[in-house]
Amino acid sequence: MVLYKNDIAELKNLISSHTKTFLLLDENTEKHCLKVLDFIDFQNVVKIIIPSGEQNKNIETVKYIWAQLIGNLADRNALLINVGGGMVSDIGGFAASCYQRGIDFINIPTTLLAMIDAAIGGKTGIDFHGLKNQIGVFSQPLAVVILLEFLETLPERELLSGLAEIIKYGFIVDKTFLDAQLQKNPVNLVNPVFIKKAIEVKNEITCQDTTEQGRRKILNFGHTVGHALETYLFDTRDSLKHGEGVALGMLSALFLSEKYCGLNHETTLYYKNIYRKNFNRFDFGKLPVDELVEIMRHDKKNTDGNIRFVLISDLEKPVYDVVVKPEDIVESIKYLIDYLNDENYWGK
Ligand SMILES: NC(=O)c1ccc[n+]([C@@H]2O[C@H](COP(=O)([O-])OP(=O)(O)OC[C@H]3O[C@@H](n4cnc5c(N)ncnc54)[C@H](O)[C@@H]3O)[C@@H](O)[C@H]2O)c1
């Protein structure tokens, strides 16, 4: 259930039907986001504050959350409200789903990426052994509450990270998301119409296929190479935001789409322009392409040791479970690096 500002009464009803309410925040959302939640009676909630960032989406932080729940006598009818970006909703959803075999949780996303993607659909989890989202469960939030005011304090780089996922929806589901990203004047990143539409896309696809047996897989467009880059650069000076990885990964996926699905080259050129208009020209130096392919071997979409991609045969025509040969993956990453290094293109 997705609730908006007009539905706050409904949210209050959900809260009051539980024995105790816990608010999970990271250090930034504690600082910036509590003021938007002035309808919550803070006297009667327990705040759990965790350190921010992907490097803390791990078992140590989960243990801390569980210890706080136990220490404050959370019973099976307690409620955990996750107030934050995808890091908080992923880890909070996971912690809640395992605590006493599962307590209710609500997601109140505070980043663009979490509003239109991470907080919706019931994927919860943590990183483990250097692998992203390796441990987790599918578990649906009781509700997802969308309040756009949170975006006022969100840094631009985080907004752009969310925009990448909106652009992804443009390629796989609804091309009306796309042209606006090429307009001459910078697109207003907080575009309520696009945000609402993107939420509907994610909600519709994930409700139809809650455990990713079929069509939901299309949402991983750009994620195979994107996750590998994010994982490889994790904790380095060049670490990537989730959406930045996806934005880069989509170019590799389009290269492969031409080769495997007959996509026309104009669509790739169109994306290159969208990328240049909106995202950073990263300089990664030398990337160990074979190591990236090794990381992809752990991707959860794989079966039988094959690396599977989501590709497109045209705009709005995604194809999932495409087995791609390692040598072609290497080519697609080289294509991406050549694009970022092309002085003529970026100089124009
Ligand atoms: N479960 C899913 O379906 C799904 C989908 C996509 C991504 N994800 C996961 O989501 C995570 C990325 O989410 P994210 O991009 O939201 O990152 P994030 O949660 O790390 O938030 C980004 C940064 O913004 C700060 N922040 C959050 N809200 C703020 C606000 N309103 N004002 C100021 N600062 C604020 C956070 O403290 C953090 O430093 C990754 O772990 C990714 O794997 C999950």
The ligand as an ORCA input file, in Angstrom:
! r2SCAN-3c Opt
* xyz 0 1
  N      15.225     -3.248     -2.082
  C      15.247     -2.812     -3.315
  O      14.392     -3.145     -4.145
  C      16.331     -1.868     -3.742
  C      16.271     -1.232     -4.991
  C      17.260     -0.314     -5.315
  C      18.287     -0.040     -4.416
  N      18.324     -0.688     -3.229
  C      19.378     -0.408     -2.248
  O      19.208      0.946     -1.824
  C      20.470      1.436     -1.388
  C      20.698      2.801     -1.996
  O      19.673      3.651     -1.544
  P      19.867      5.235     -1.505
  O      20.419      5.675     -2.802
  O      18.589      5.799     -1.030
  O      21.080      5.404     -0.477
  P      21.174      5.681      1.087
  O      20.076      5.098      1.834
  O      22.551      5.283      1.458
  O      21.039      7.273      1.156
  C      21.975      8.098      0.518
  C      22.504      9.184      1.459
  O      21.517     10.207      1.635
  C      21.304     10.449      3.019
  N      19.922     10.899      3.129
  C      18.812     10.137      3.036
  N      17.723     10.915      3.013
  C      18.145     12.185      3.141
  C      17.476     13.452      3.149
  N      16.157     13.548      2.975
  N      18.230     14.566      3.295
  C      19.590     14.481      3.383
  N      20.271     13.332      3.354
  C      19.551     12.207      3.225
  C      21.634      9.139      3.687
  O      21.963      9.312      5.038
  C      22.839      8.673      2.860
  O      24.000      9.319      3.303
  C      21.506      0.429     -1.798
  O      21.865     -0.317     -0.669
  C      20.772     -0.448     -2.794
  O      21.268     -1.759     -2.823
  C      17.367     -1.576     -2.877
*
